[in-house]
């Protein structure tokens, strides 16, 4: 067995999912894309922003984090 401190990296193969959103949510996402461009001076497609948005949401949900930690035990 390897004596490396860094463990084997997890699978990083992207998983593609398809969702349907309401017209209102679609507009809000388009508005967010524009706000992001204005804030950072770089345009990013909504398909790149959504995974980051979901990650941020899940990481900031304290109830979800507690539940996840209790399942790991």
Gaussian input, Z-matrix of N, CA and C with variables (Angstrom, degrees):
# hf/3-21g

backbone

0 1
 N
 C     1     B1
 C     2     B2     1     A1
 N     3     B3     2     A2     1     D1
 C     4     B4     3     A3     2     D2
 C     5     B5     4     A4     3     D3
 N     6     B6     5     A5     4     D4
 C     7     B7     6     A6     5     D5
 C     8     B8     7     A7     6     D6
 N     9     B9     8     A8     7     D7
 C    10    B10     9     A9     8     D8
 C    11    B11    10    A10     9     D9
 N    12    B12    11    A11    10    D10
 C    13    B13    12    A12    11    D11
 C    14    B14    13    A13    12    D12
 N    15    B15    14    A14    13    D13
 C    16    B16    15    A15    14    D14
 C    17    B17    16    A16    15    D15
 N    18    B18    17    A17    16    D16
 C    19    B19    18    A18    17    D17
 C    20    B20    19    A19    18    D18
 N    21    B21    20    A20    19    D19
 C    22    B22    21    A21    20    D20
 C    23    B23    22    A22    21    D21
 N    24    B24    23    A23    22    D22
 C    25    B25    24    A24    23    D23
 C    26    B26    25    A25    24    D24
 N    27    B27    26    A26    25    D25
 C    28    B28    27    A27    26    D26
 C    29    B29    28    A28    27    D27
 N    30    B30    29    A29    28    D28
 C    31    B31    30    A30    29    D29
 C    32    B32    31    A31    30    D30
 N    33    B33    32    A32    31    D31
 C    34    B34    33    A33    32    D32
 C    35    B35    34    A34    33    D33
 N    36    B36    35    A35    34    D34
 C    37    B37    36    A36    35    D35
 C    38    B38    37    A37    36    D36
 N    39    B39    38    A38    37    D37
 C    40    B40    39    A39    38    D38
 C    41    B41    40    A40    39    D39
 N    42    B42    41    A41    40    D40
 C    43    B43    42    A42    41    D41
 C    44    B44    43    A43    42    D42
 N    45    B45    44    A44    43    D43
 C    46    B46    45    A45    44    D44
 C    47    B47    46    A46    45    D45
 N    48    B48    47    A47    46    D46
 C    49    B49    48    A48    47    D47
 C    50    B50    49    A49    48    D48
 N    51    B51    50    A50    49    D49
 C    52    B52    51    A51    50    D50
 C    53    B53    52    A52    51    D51
 N    54    B54    53    A53    52    D52
 C    55    B55    54    A54    53    D53
 C    56    B56    55    A55    54    D54
 N    57    B57    56    A56    55    D55
 C    58    B58    57    A57    56    D56
 C    59    B59    58    A58    57    D57
 N    60    B60    59    A59    58    D58
 C    61    B61    60    A60    59    D59
 C    62    B62    61    A61    60    D60
 N    63    B63    62    A62    61    D61
 C    64    B64    63    A63    62    D62
 C    65    B65    64    A64    63    D63
 N    66    B66    65    A65    64    D64
 C    67    B67    66    A66    65    D65
 C    68    B68    67    A67    66    D66
 N    69    B69    68    A68    67    D67
 C    70    B70    69    A69    68    D68
 C    71    B71    70    A70    69    D69
 N    72    B72    71    A71    70    D70
 C    73    B73    72    A72    71    D71
 C    74    B74    73    A73    72    D72
 N    75    B75    74    A74    73    D73
 C    76    B76    75    A75    74    D74
 C    77    B77    76    A76    75    D75
 N    78    B78    77    A77    76    D76
 C    79    B79    78    A78    77    D77
 C    80    B80    79    A79    78    D78
 N    81    B81    80    A80    79    D79
 C    82    B82    81    A81    80    D80
 C    83    B83    82    A82    81    D81
 N    84    B84    83    A83    82    D82
 C    85    B85    84    A84    83    D83
 C    86    B86    85    A85    84    D84
 N    87    B87    86    A86    85    D85
 C    88    B88    87    A87    86    D86
 C    89    B89    88    A88    87    D87
 N    90    B90    89    A89    88    D88
 C    91    B91    90    A90    89    D89
 C    92    B92    91    A91    90    D90
 N    93    B93    92    A92    91    D91
 C    94    B94    93    A93    92    D92
 C    95    B95    94    A94    93    D93
 N    96    B96    95    A95    94    D94
 C    97    B97    96    A96    95    D95
 C    98    B98    97    A97    96    D96
 N    99    B99    98    A98    97    D97
 C   100   B100    99    A99    98    D98
 C   101   B101   100   A100    99    D99
 N   102   B102   101   A101   100   D100
 C   103   B103   102   A102   101   D101
 C   104   B104   103   A103   102   D102
 N   105   B105   104   A104   103   D103
 C   106   B106   105   A105   104   D104
 C   107   B107   106   A106   105   D105
 N   108   B108   107   A107   106   D106
 C   109   B109   108   A108   107   D107
 C   110   B110   109   A109   108   D108
 N   111   B111   110   A110   109   D109
 C   112   B112   111   A111   110   D110
 C   113   B113   112   A112   111   D111
 N   114   B114   113   A113   112   D112
 C   115   B115   114   A114   113   D113
 C   116   B116   115   A115   114   D114
 N   117   B117   116   A116   115   D115
 C   118   B118   117   A117   116   D116
 C   119   B119   118   A118   117   D117
 N   120   B120   119   A119   118   D118
 C   121   B121   120   A120   119   D119
 C   122   B122   121   A121   120   D120
 N   123   B123   122   A122   121   D121
 C   124   B124   123   A123   122   D122
 C   125   B125   124   A124   123   D123
 N   126   B126   125   A125   124   D124
 C   127   B127   126   A126   125   D125
 C   128   B128   127   A127   126   D126
 N   129   B129   128   A128   127   D127
 C   130   B130   129   A129   128   D128
 C   131   B131   130   A130   129   D129
 N   132   B132   131   A131   130   D130
 C   133   B133   132   A132   131   D131
 C   134   B134   133   A133   132   D132
 N   135   B135   134   A134   133   D133
 C   136   B136   135   A135   134   D134
 C   137   B137   136   A136   135   D135
 N   138   B138   137   A137   136   D136
 C   139   B139   138   A138   137   D137
 C   140   B140   139   A139   138   D138
 N   141   B141   140   A140   139   D139
 C   142   B142   141   A141   140   D140
 C   143   B143   142   A142   141   D141
 N   144   B144   143   A143   142   D142
 C   145   B145   144   A144   143   D143
 C   146   B146   145   A145   144   D144
 N   147   B147   146   A146   145   D145
 C   148   B148   147   A147   146   D146
 C   149   B149   148   A148   147   D147
 N   150   B150   149   A149   148   D148
 C   151   B151   150   A150   149   D149
 C   152   B152   151   A151   150   D150
 N   153   B153   152   A152   151   D151
 C   154   B154   153   A153   152   D152
 C   155   B155   154   A154   153   D153
 N   156   B156   155   A155   154   D154
 C   157   B157   156   A156   155   D155
 C   158   B158   157   A157   156   D156
 N   159   B159   158   A158   157   D157
 C   160   B160   159   A159   158   D158
 C   161   B161   160   A160   159   D159
 N   162   B162   161   A161   160   D160
 C   163   B163   162   A162   161   D161
 C   164   B164   163   A163   162   D162
 N   165   B165   164   A164   163   D163
 C   166   B166   165   A165   164   D164
 C   167   B167   166   A166   165   D165
 N   168   B168   167   A167   166   D166
 C   169   B169   168   A168   167   D167
 C   170   B170   169   A169   168   D168
 N   171   B171   170   A170   169   D169
 C   172   B172   171   A171   170   D170
 C   173   B173   172   A172   171   D171
 N   174   B174   173   A173   172   D172
 C   175   B175   174   A174   173   D173
 C   176   B176   175   A175   174   D174
 N   177   B177   176   A176   175   D175
 C   178   B178   177   A177   176   D176
 C   179   B179   178   A178   177   D177
 N   180   B180   179   A179   178   D178
 C   181   B181   180   A180   179   D179
 C   182   B182   181   A181   180   D180
 N   183   B183   182   A182   181   D181
 C   184   B184   183   A183   182   D182
 C   185   B185   184   A184   183   D183
 N   186   B186   185   A185   184   D184
 C   187   B187   186   A186   185   D185
 C   188   B188   187   A187   186   D186
 N   189   B189   188   A188   187   D187
 C   190   B190   189   A189   188   D188
 C   191   B191   190   A190   189   D189
 N   192   B192   191   A191   190   D190
 C   193   B193   192   A192   191   D191
 C   194   B194   193   A193   192   D192
 N   195   B195   194   A194   193   D193
 C   196   B196   195   A195   194   D194
 C   197   B197   196   A196   195   D195
 N   198   B198   197   A197   196   D196
 C   199   B199   198   A198   197   D197
 C   200   B200   199   A199   198   D198
 N   201   B201   200   A200   199   D199
 C   202   B202   201   A201   200   D200
 C   203   B203   202   A202   201   D201
 N   204   B204   203   A203   202   D202
 C   205   B205   204   A204   203   D203
 C   206   B206   205   A205   204   D204
 N   207   B207   206   A206   205   D205
 C   208   B208   207   A207   206   D206
 C   209   B209   208   A208   207   D207
 N   210   B210   209   A209   208   D208
 C   211   B211   210   A210   209   D209
 C   212   B212   211   A211   210   D210
 N   213   B213   212   A212   211   D211
 C   214   B214   213   A213   212   D212
 C   215   B215   214   A214   213   D213
 N   216   B216   215   A215   214   D214
 C   217   B217   216   A216   215   D215
 C   218   B218   217   A217   216   D216

   B1=1.4509
   B2=1.5119
   B3=1.3030
   B4=1.4504
   B5=1.5217
   B6=1.3283
   B7=1.4617
   B8=1.5237
   B9=1.3036
   B10=1.4539
   B11=1.5270
   B12=1.2911
   B13=1.4667
   B14=1.5174
   B15=1.3194
   B16=1.4572
   B17=1.5205
   B18=1.3290
   B19=1.4699
   B20=1.5232
   B21=1.3137
   B22=1.4549
   B23=1.5258
   B24=1.3210
   B25=1.4593
   B26=1.5288
   B27=1.3253
   B28=1.4722
   B29=1.5275
   B30=1.3020
   B31=1.4574
   B32=1.5234
   B33=1.3112
   B34=1.4620
   B35=1.5172
   B36=1.3182
   B37=1.4539
   B38=1.5241
   B39=1.3210
   B40=1.4585
   B41=1.5299
   B42=1.3100
   B43=1.4572
   B44=1.5201
   B45=1.3020
   B46=1.4603
   B47=1.5249
   B48=1.3295
   B49=1.4575
   B50=1.5227
   B51=1.2928
   B52=1.4565
   B53=1.5185
   B54=1.3359
   B55=1.4570
   B56=1.5216
   B57=1.2911
   B58=1.4659
   B59=1.5256
   B60=1.3198
   B61=1.4619
   B62=1.5187
   B63=1.3026
   B64=1.4631
   B65=1.5312
   B66=1.3173
   B67=1.4727
   B68=1.5287
   B69=1.3245
   B70=1.4673
   B71=1.5224
   B72=1.3237
   B73=1.4605
   B74=1.5270
   B75=1.3043
   B76=1.4668
   B77=1.5260
   B78=1.3133
   B79=1.4661
   B80=1.5212
   B81=1.3255
   B82=1.4677
   B83=1.5216
   B84=1.3182
   B85=1.4681
   B86=1.5226
   B87=1.3184
   B88=1.4644
   B89=1.5278
   B90=1.3279
   B91=1.4663
   B92=1.5315
   B93=1.3258
   B94=1.4647
   B95=1.5245
   B96=1.3197
   B97=1.4659
   B98=1.5283
   B99=1.3124
   B100=1.4662
   B101=1.5313
   B102=1.3156
   B103=1.4670
   B104=1.5299
   B105=1.3194
   B106=1.4592
   B107=1.5360
   B108=1.3308
   B109=1.4631
   B110=1.5263
   B111=1.3256
   B112=1.4582
   B113=1.5303
   B114=1.3346
   B115=1.4576
   B116=1.5272
   B117=1.3335
   B118=1.4623
   B119=1.5191
   B120=1.3255
   B121=1.4549
   B122=1.5173
   B123=1.3000
   B124=1.4619
   B125=1.5247
   B126=1.3055
   B127=1.4623
   B128=1.5258
   B129=1.3074
   B130=1.4638
   B131=1.5243
   B132=1.3188
   B133=1.4692
   B134=1.5209
   B135=1.3021
   B136=1.4649
   B137=1.5332
   B138=1.3254
   B139=1.4690
   B140=1.5273
   B141=1.3223
   B142=1.4639
   B143=1.5234
   B144=1.3192
   B145=1.4660
   B146=1.5205
   B147=1.3251
   B148=1.4654
   B149=1.5275
   B150=1.3516
   B151=1.4679
   B152=1.5316
   B153=1.3324
   B154=1.4619
   B155=1.5273
   B156=1.3219
   B157=1.4675
   B158=1.5329
   B159=1.3232
   B160=1.4658
   B161=1.5264
   B162=1.3162
   B163=1.4646
   B164=1.5189
   B165=1.3198
   B166=1.4618
   B167=1.5290
   B168=1.3153
   B169=1.4598
   B170=1.5244
   B171=1.3200
   B172=1.4642
   B173=1.5227
   B174=1.3311
   B175=1.4684
   B176=1.5222
   B177=1.3176
   B178=1.4622
   B179=1.5273
   B180=1.3037
   B181=1.4702
   B182=1.5350
   B183=1.3283
   B184=1.4610
   B185=1.5246
   B186=1.3156
   B187=1.4662
   B188=1.5285
   B189=1.3159
   B190=1.4549
   B191=1.5312
   B192=1.3339
   B193=1.4666
   B194=1.5222
   B195=1.3312
   B196=1.4748
   B197=1.5186
   B198=1.3135
   B199=1.4597
   B200=1.5338
   B201=1.3123
   B202=1.4621
   B203=1.5224
   B204=1.3503
   B205=1.4694
   B206=1.5258
   B207=1.3191
   B208=1.4765
   B209=1.5228
   B210=1.2987
   B211=1.4729
   B212=1.5252
   B213=1.3396
   B214=1.4637
   B215=1.5130
   B216=1.2833
   B217=1.4800
   B218=1.4761
   A1=109.90
   A2=116.86
   A3=123.23
   A4=111.16
   A5=115.68
   A6=120.99
   A7=111.14
   A8=117.63
   A9=120.49
   A10=111.17
   A11=116.07
   A12=120.37
   A13=111.77
   A14=115.66
   A15=119.94
   A16=109.09
   A17=117.03
   A18=118.43
   A19=110.49
   A20=114.46
   A21=119.86
   A22=108.84
   A23=116.52
   A24=121.13
   A25=110.18
   A26=116.47
   A27=119.58
   A28=110.36
   A29=115.63
   A30=121.70
   A31=108.96
   A32=116.89
   A33=121.47
   A34=111.37
   A35=116.27
   A36=120.26
   A37=108.75
   A38=118.24
   A39=119.69
   A40=111.95
   A41=114.83
   A42=121.89
   A43=106.78
   A44=116.29
   A45=120.07
   A46=109.46
   A47=115.39
   A48=120.81
   A49=107.95
   A50=115.65
   A51=121.36
   A52=108.05
   A53=116.08
   A54=120.16
   A55=109.47
   A56=115.33
   A57=121.83
   A58=106.92
   A59=116.55
   A60=121.17
   A61=109.29
   A62=114.76
   A63=120.32
   A64=109.31
   A65=116.81
   A66=118.77
   A67=112.68
   A68=117.07
   A69=119.76
   A70=111.59
   A71=116.74
   A72=120.06
   A73=110.63
   A74=117.15
   A75=120.36
   A76=110.56
   A77=116.89
   A78=120.81
   A79=111.13
   A80=116.77
   A81=119.73
   A82=111.14
   A83=116.79
   A84=119.98
   A85=110.70
   A86=116.99
   A87=120.77
   A88=110.14
   A89=117.02
   A90=121.05
   A91=110.74
   A92=116.43
   A93=120.30
   A94=110.50
   A95=116.87
   A96=120.94
   A97=109.18
   A98=116.75
   A99=121.16
   A100=110.79
   A101=117.96
   A102=121.29
   A103=110.52
   A104=117.11
   A105=121.95
   A106=109.73
   A107=116.37
   A108=120.59
   A109=110.96
   A110=116.66
   A111=120.45
   A112=111.68
   A113=117.01
   A114=121.26
   A115=112.48
   A116=116.61
   A117=119.94
   A118=114.23
   A119=117.58
   A120=120.38
   A121=114.26
   A122=116.08
   A123=120.34
   A124=108.73
   A125=115.52
   A126=119.97
   A127=109.41
   A128=116.16
   A129=122.60
   A130=106.96
   A131=117.31
   A132=118.81
   A133=110.91
   A134=115.16
   A135=120.25
   A136=110.60
   A137=117.21
   A138=120.31
   A139=111.87
   A140=118.27
   A141=121.80
   A142=111.44
   A143=116.89
   A144=120.46
   A145=112.65
   A146=117.99
   A147=120.57
   A148=112.32
   A149=121.09
   A150=118.64
   A151=112.70
   A152=117.13
   A153=119.93
   A154=111.18
   A155=116.70
   A156=121.04
   A157=110.36
   A158=116.13
   A159=119.65
   A160=111.29
   A161=117.12
   A162=120.88
   A163=110.30
   A164=116.62
   A165=121.11
   A166=111.13
   A167=116.03
   A168=120.52
   A169=110.94
   A170=117.23
   A171=120.71
   A172=111.89
   A173=116.81
   A174=119.93
   A175=112.40
   A176=118.20
   A177=120.96
   A178=113.08
   A179=117.99
   A180=122.19
   A181=108.72
   A182=117.20
   A183=121.85
   A184=112.69
   A185=117.56
   A186=120.14
   A187=110.04
   A188=116.73
   A189=121.05
   A190=110.60
   A191=117.07
   A192=121.20
   A193=111.08
   A194=117.14
   A195=119.95
   A196=110.12
   A197=116.25
   A198=120.57
   A199=110.47
   A200=116.92
   A201=120.54
   A202=111.00
   A203=116.81
   A204=120.51
   A205=110.57
   A206=117.31
   A207=118.95
   A208=110.98
   A209=118.56
   A210=121.58
   A211=111.48
   A212=117.45
   A213=121.64
   A214=111.81
   A215=117.28
   A216=120.80
   A217=111.88
   D1=147.31
   D2=-178.48
   D3=-70.49
   D4=146.19
   D5=177.85
   D6=-100.15
   D7=16.20
   D8=179.93
   D9=-67.85
   D10=143.99
   D11=177.54
   D12=-74.60
   D13=-30.79
   D14=-179.93
   D15=-81.26
   D16=122.15
   D17=178.58
   D18=-72.42
   D19=166.78
   D20=176.86
   D21=-57.48
   D22=135.79
   D23=-179.65
   D24=-68.44
   D25=145.27
   D26=179.06
   D27=-73.28
   D28=165.76
   D29=176.52
   D30=-60.17
   D31=126.25
   D32=-178.99
   D33=-117.03
   D34=20.28
   D35=178.48
   D36=-69.69
   D37=121.85
   D38=-179.62
   D39=-62.18
   D40=146.15
   D41=175.41
   D42=-113.50
   D43=120.71
   D44=-178.18
   D45=-88.13
   D46=131.54
   D47=174.98
   D48=-127.01
   D49=155.49
   D50=178.27
   D51=-122.41
   D52=134.30
   D53=178.04
   D54=-130.70
   D55=158.50
   D56=172.31
   D57=-111.58
   D58=135.09
   D59=179.41
   D60=-121.83
   D61=159.45
   D62=177.59
   D63=-71.05
   D64=158.17
   D65=176.00
   D66=-57.62
   D67=-36.81
   D68=178.73
   D69=-63.61
   D70=-44.38
   D71=178.90
   D72=-66.65
   D73=-38.62
   D74=177.13
   D75=-58.83
   D76=-42.98
   D77=178.60
   D78=-65.67
   D79=-40.85
   D80=178.76
   D81=-63.95
   D82=-38.16
   D83=176.82
   D84=-65.15
   D85=-42.03
   D86=177.18
   D87=-62.42
   D88=-40.90
   D89=177.21
   D90=-63.49
   D91=-37.91
   D92=179.57
   D93=-67.08
   D94=-39.79
   D95=176.68
   D96=-56.79
   D97=-44.08
   D98=179.44
   D99=-66.71
   D100=-43.30
   D101=178.29
   D102=-61.79
   D103=-39.54
   D104=178.03
   D105=-62.65
   D106=-45.68
   D107=178.99
   D108=-60.03
   D109=-43.62
   D110=179.31
   D111=-65.29
   D112=-38.61
   D113=-176.98
   D114=-73.21
   D115=-37.92
   D116=-172.53
   D117=-114.79
   D118=-3.65
   D119=177.50
   D120=69.64
   D121=18.83
   D122=-179.83
   D123=-142.03
   D124=128.92
   D125=178.35
   D126=-81.67
   D127=134.48
   D128=175.52
   D129=-127.81
   D130=139.39
   D131=177.48
   D132=-70.23
   D133=151.67
   D134=-179.49
   D135=-57.77
   D136=-31.07
   D137=179.59
   D138=-64.93
   D139=-23.18
   D140=175.64
   D141=-87.76
   D142=-29.68
   D143=-177.75
   D144=-79.71
   D145=-35.09
   D146=-175.94
   D147=-58.48
   D148=-47.09
   D149=178.22
   D150=-58.74
   D151=-39.31
   D152=177.86
   D153=-66.50
   D154=-38.13
   D155=178.21
   D156=-64.23
   D157=-44.69
   D158=179.73
   D159=-65.17
   D160=-41.64
   D161=177.85
   D162=-60.56
   D163=-47.10
   D164=179.48
   D165=-60.41
   D166=-43.85
   D167=179.32
   D168=-60.92
   D169=-49.17
   D170=-177.72
   D171=-65.56
   D172=-38.08
   D173=179.30
   D174=-69.81
   D175=-24.44
   D176=-178.69
   D177=-93.87
   D178=-4.97
   D179=-179.38
   D180=-84.90
   D181=101.15
   D182=-174.94
   D183=-65.36
   D184=-37.93
   D185=179.17
   D186=-64.57
   D187=-43.42
   D188=178.28
   D189=-63.06
   D190=-41.81
   D191=179.71
   D192=-62.48
   D193=-43.55
   D194=178.48
   D195=-62.28
   D196=-43.69
   D197=-179.75
   D198=-63.11
   D199=-41.96
   D200=179.42
   D201=-64.17
   D202=-42.16
   D203=179.02
   D204=-63.78
   D205=-39.82
   D206=-177.96
   D207=-69.91
   D208=-27.77
   D209=177.81
   D210=-75.74
   D211=-25.05
   D212=-179.59
   D213=-73.42
   D214=-20.54
   D215=-176.21
   D216=-75.62

